[in-house]
């Protein structure tokens, strides 16, 4: 990974966060909580994957249609986040595997 890759990654992240900031306040709050949760237990490929931009796309569509975020995802934010990563290897899975090996 060269310096150009790092710079490009930062540009992409800033553009992503600008999209998040353009969301209505309730969507931003839920996105922030989902992001924290996914960074803790999320899939191993989260930084390079399309999950977070996909969530923003989904939220932008919901906001454009006039739906509230809870109406869109349901009352349990963690359950919704878990459903998005169901079946993908997570950091928690890797940790459990490393404990089993020891």
N, C-alpha and C positions, 0 to 999 in steps of 0.2 A: 504494500500500500504506500503509494507515493504522496507527496504533498498535494499534487493536483487532485488526487482521489479524496483527500481530506477536505480540501476547499470545496469540491463539488458536493460532497456529502453535507457540508454545512449549508451550502446554498439550498439544497433540496430540503433540509430540515427547516430552514427559515421560511421557505415558501409553504411548507406543510403547516407550520405553526401560524402563518399569516391566514391560511384558510380556516384554521381552528378559531382564531380570534374574530373572524368574520361571522361565526355562528352566533345564534341568539344565546343569551346568558345561560339558560337552563341546559342547552346542548353543550356549551363550553364546560360547565361544571361536571356534567356526566362524562364527557370525553376525558377531562383531567383525571377523574377517579378511575376510569377504565384504563387509561394510560399507566397510572401508578400501579394498578393491579397487574396489568400485563407485563410491565417491566419486572415485577417481582416474581411472577410464576409463569410468565408467558412462554411462547414457543422459542426455541433456540434460534430460529431464523427471523425473529421479530425485527431486528435493526435493518436487515436487508430485504425483508418481505414486503408484501402489499397489504398486510392486515390493517395497519394504522391509516394509510391513505384510503383504504376501502371503507373504514368506519366513517371517516370524514365525508366521503362521497355519499354514504347512506344517510348521514345526518343532514347533509346539505339538501338531499332530496326530501327528507322528512320535513325540514324547516320550510322548504319551498312550497310544500303541499299544505302547510299550515297546521301540521300535527305537533303536539307537544312531545318532548323526548320520552317521557314515561309512557305515553300512548304508543310510541313507536317501538320501544324495547321491552316494556313491562316494568313492574315495580322492583325487580331484583337485578341490579346492575351487574353484580358478580356472576349471577347465573347466566345472564346474557353473554358476558365476556367468556365464561367457560364454554358456552355453546359454540363460540367462534373458534376456539382452539381445541375443541374436542377431537381426539385422535391424532394430534400432532405432538411430537416429542417436546417436552418442556424442560426448563432448568430444574424444576422440582423432580421430574422423572430421572434426569441424569444424576441428581444428588442421591436419590433413593437407590439407584443402580450402583453408585460408588460405595454406598454403605453396605450393600449386599455383598460386594466383592471383598470388602475388608472382613 
